[in-house]
Each structure stands twice: as C-alpha cells, then as structure tokens.
Amino acid sequence: MPYAKGSGPSIVIALGGNALGNTPQEQLDLVRQTAVNIVDMIAEGANAIITHGNGPQVGMINSAFDAASKDAANKVPFMPFPECGAMSQGYIGYHLTQAIQGEMRERGLERNAVNVVTQTVVDKADPAFQNPTKPIGSFMTEDEAKAMAEATGADVREDAGRGWRRVVASPIPKRIVEFDSVQDLVENGYVVVSTGGGGIPVFEEDGRYVGVPAVIDKDRSASMLAAGFGADMLVILTAVEKVCINYGKEDQQELSHMSVADAERYIAEGQFAPGSMLPKVEACLDYVRAYPQGKALITSLECAAAGLRGETGTIISLD
C-alpha cells in the first residue's frame, strides 16, 4: 500500500557534497543534522527529492582504488570512474536515507525514504570532452601519470605545480535515465534521494547506456530534474543564508528576491564567483526558464524550512 503524499509543495533539494564530510564516519555524523533540517520541511508537508554532491566522496573512492591497484601484490584492479561514482551514490544515499528514516520515525511521520542510483545521459559531441579539465584522484609524478594514461587511456594533466592528476570532462546533463522511477516513487509518498553527484554520466548507444568518465555539475542536474518533474520549487542549499551582491565589501547587500532579469544583470556585472555562487544562480535560472511556474530558493541548510515558508533565503523567479 503506498504512503500518503504530503499536502505541501513538491521540491527538489540540492545538497553540497562538501557539507557531507570527508570520511564515512564524519559524514554519518553530519547527515543526522542534515536529516533534521530536511525532515523539518517534510513535516510541513513537502514532497522531496534530495540530490547531493559527491566530490570528496568519489575522490576518496577513486584515490583508494588507484593506490591499491598500483601494487600488483594487492590484486586490486583499476576501477573505472563511473563505477566509483556509483559507489559514492550508494553509500551517501545509504547514510541519507537511514538518517531521514530515523528522524521521520522519531516524529511519527508515516513516510519512508529510498535511494535511487541514477544515471544521467550526456552528449558525445559535448565540447567538454575535447578539453577535460576536472581533476580527480590523487597526485602523481609525471612518470606515474603517463604510465597510467598509457595503461588505461585516462587523460592526465599537470595541476598548478602540485603534481600530475587524472582529468575528466564536465559535460552538460541531457536526461536522467531513472526519471520515471523517481517520479513514481514521489507520487507514492516516498522521500527520494536521487541524482547524486549529478548522476553517473552515460552515453546512449544503440538503445544501451555506457558509462563515461566525467563529472556533471550537481546543481545543473538538480535543475533539470526539478523542471522535468514540474517541482514547485528548486532548493539549492549552500553556506550562506542569502545571495549577496558586492560580497565581502563594505556595501555588501543581501538579496531576498531576484527576477531572471536581475540575475542576468548581476551575472554580467561579475557579482557571483565562478567557483561558488555563479553555477548555483545559473542552475536556478535554467530551472525557472524551463518551468516558469516554479520558484528557486538559495539558502543555508539551517534556514531551509524557513526559506520554504518565505521567511528567509533568496528567491529567484521569472518576474
């Protein structure tokens, strides 16, 4: 028998991977508090799909397999990067669903949480594949890096004078393979963890999916998921309560609302840092343009429930 959906809005929540810690034990401790904030929204009736980053986690898995495979005595094979991404989705989802389930039980909420290991289709013709720039895994000497490249076909590059690393592309997401499954679960009242790390990048070839070593921006995938689902709100959780302009200056200003036109103007002015706030704002714009009825919210994890009530955070809407 299906669980009952909440009476509130449908939301897609994007959690940063760095907010989940750098070790399994640290993550296990942190997700318990994360679950409290997520269940605050569920308790108010929200129907949630939770996406998450996986940078530290997939890097740890990749580095561990790289180190183990270098010693033939270990008999550990080289682990392809898509499989590392799947492993990270599995254990992050395990921790998140476990914590959310426990918190909902404590509050007497008759819901359940489930993790869906998710693939995301990308285009072979995406220009990102011609210039891989996203470093992954551990540092190597030049000789080690070139030996890895020759043995595995991986792309390697010198990284800012610190050593050599493997690099992969960061293509634009096109479609989430398990979208229908996620939608069915939400319609049946489940809290769903999905599209971790932006999803495992795959090519579609002759009706089959083939994993490709790449990294997809998780906020872009969350935006695509929210628009496709027709979610009432995309919620991107970050380190600050509100988006700011003139950040770090005397005239710093917090923003409670941005229209698409406002956001485009601020981007043109260079108000948002490329490595932090800019991709979050761009993901919100993608969602609002694709689904004009929706609204996007950028705020901190601690303020998420209040932001959903319209009490804080930065709302981005068409007008």
C-alpha positions, 0 to 999 in steps of 0.5 A: 500500500503506498504512503500518503503524499504530503499536502505541501509543495513538491521540491527538489533539494540540492545538497553540497557534497562538501557539507557531507564530510570527508570520511564515512564516519564524519559524514554519518555524523553530519547527515543526522543534522542534515536529516533534521533540517530536511525532515523539518520541511517534510513535516510541513508537508513537502514532497522531496527529492534530495540530490547531493554532491559527491566530490570528496566522496568519489575522490576518496573512492577513486584515490583508494582504488588507484593506490591499491591497484598500483601494487600488483601484490594487492590484486586490486584492479583499476576501477573505472570512474563511473563505477566509483561514482556509483559507489559514492551514490550508494553509500551517501544515499545509504547514510541519507536515507537511514538518517531521514528514516530515523528522524521521520520515525522519531516524529511519527511521520508515516513516510519512508525514504529510498535511494535511487542510483541514477544515471544521467545521459550526456552528449558525445559531441559535448565540447567538454570532452575535447578539453577535460579539465576536472581533476580527480584522484590523487597526485602523481609524478609525471612518470606515474601519470603517463604510465597510467594514461598509457595503461588505461587511456585516462587523460592526465594533466599537470595541476598548478605545480602540485603534481600530475592528476587524472582529468575528466570532462564536465559535460552538460546533463541531457536526461536522467535515465531513472526519471520515471522511477523517481517520479513514481516513487514521489507520487507514492509518498516516498522521500527520494534521494536521487541524482547524486553527484549529478548522476553517473554520466552515460552515453546512449548507444544503440538503445544501451547506456555506457558509462563515461568518465566525467563529472556533471555539475550537481546543481545543473542536474538538480535543475533539470530534474526539478523542471522535468518533474514540474517541482514547485520549487528548486532548493539549492542549499549552500553556506550562506543564508542569502545571495549577496551582491558586492560580497565581502565589501563594505556595501555588501547587500543581501538579496531576498528576491531576484527576477531572471532579469536581475540575475542576468544583470548581476551575472554580467556585472561579475557579482557571483564567483565562478567557483561558488555562487555563479553555477548555483544562480545559473542552475536556478535560472535554467530551472525557472526558464524551463518551468516558469511556474516554479520558484528557486530558493538559495539558502543555508541548510539551517534556514531551509524550512524557513526559506520554504515558508518565505521567511528567509533565503533568496528567491529567484523567479521569472518576474 
